[in-house]
């Protein structure tokens, strides 16, 4: 486990934390870090919910499955179109 009791931050991040505290947006550095981690956790949860919804929708889709080779061929063709200027 990493030692988190003392973390050396790059100057730009330290300045952002200090600005947040000075503006009254957080009482201390720990609160800024806590809010950042909570935001990351919420974003991860949102992304996971989207993936789960897509999986549920795919599993509930009554249409027949497509062979993987066909799917990858279509994806490669679409990517090739995007690569062309």
C-alpha positions as CSV (number, residue, x, y, z in Angstrom):
1,X,0.0,0.0,0.0
2,X,1.3,3.5,-0.9
3,X,2.3,5.9,1.8
4,X,-0.3,8.6,1.5
5,X,0.4,10.4,4.7
6,X,2.7,12.8,2.9
7,X,2.3,13.5,-0.9
8,X,4.5,15.8,-2.9
9,X,2.3,17.6,-5.4
10,X,3.4,19.3,-8.6
11,X,3.2,23.1,-8.2
12,X,0.2,23.5,-10.5
13,X,-1.9,21.0,-8.5
14,X,-0.8,22.5,-5.1
15,X,-1.8,25.9,-6.4
16,X,-5.2,24.6,-7.5
17,X,-5.8,23.1,-4.0
18,X,-4.8,26.3,-2.3
19,X,-7.1,28.3,-4.6
20,X,-10.0,26.1,-3.7
21,X,-9.3,26.5,0.0
22,X,-8.8,30.3,-0.3
23,X,-12.1,30.7,-2.2
24,X,-14.0,28.9,0.5
25,X,-14.7,25.9,-1.7
26,X,-13.1,23.5,0.8
27,X,-11.9,23.8,4.4
28,X,-8.6,22.0,3.8
29,X,-6.5,19.9,1.3
30,X,-8.0,16.7,2.5
31,X,-11.5,17.9,1.6
32,X,-10.3,18.8,-1.9
33,X,-8.8,15.4,-2.4
34,X,-11.9,13.7,-0.9
35,X,-14.2,15.7,-3.3
36,X,-11.9,14.7,-6.2
37,X,-12.0,11.1,-5.3
38,X,-15.8,11.2,-4.8
39,X,-16.2,12.8,-8.3
40,X,-14.0,10.0,-9.8
41,X,-16.0,7.3,-8.0
42,X,-19.3,8.9,-9.3
43,X,-17.9,9.1,-12.8
44,X,-16.8,5.4,-12.7
45,X,-20.3,4.4,-11.4
46,X,-22.0,6.3,-14.2
47,X,-19.8,4.7,-16.8
48,X,-20.4,1.2,-15.3
49,X,-24.1,1.8,-15.3
50,X,-24.0,2.7,-19.0
51,X,-22.1,-0.4,-19.8
52,X,-24.5,-2.5,-17.8
53,X,-27.5,-1.0,-19.6
54,X,-25.9,-1.7,-23.0
55,X,-25.2,-5.3,-22.0
56,X,-28.7,-5.7,-20.8
57,X,-30.1,-4.2,-24.0
58,X,-27.8,-6.5,-26.1
59,X,-28.9,-9.6,-24.2
60,X,-32.6,-8.7,-24.5
61,X,-32.3,-8.0,-28.3
62,X,-34.3,-10.6,-30.1
63,X,-32.4,-10.3,-33.3
64,X,-30.0,-13.1,-34.2
65,X,-26.4,-12.7,-33.2
66,X,-23.8,-11.6,-35.8
67,X,-20.7,-13.7,-36.2
68,X,-17.7,-12.0,-34.7
69,X,-15.7,-12.0,-38.0
70,X,-18.5,-10.0,-39.6
71,X,-18.7,-7.5,-36.7
72,X,-14.9,-7.0,-36.8
73,X,-14.9,-6.6,-40.6
74,X,-17.5,-3.8,-40.2
75,X,-15.6,-2.1,-37.5
76,X,-12.4,-2.2,-39.4
77,X,-14.1,-0.8,-42.5
78,X,-15.6,2.0,-40.4
79,X,-12.2,2.8,-38.8
80,X,-10.6,2.9,-42.2
81,X,-13.1,5.4,-43.4
82,X,-12.3,7.6,-40.4
83,X,-8.6,7.4,-41.1
84,X,-9.0,8.7,-44.7
85,X,-8.6,12.5,-45.0
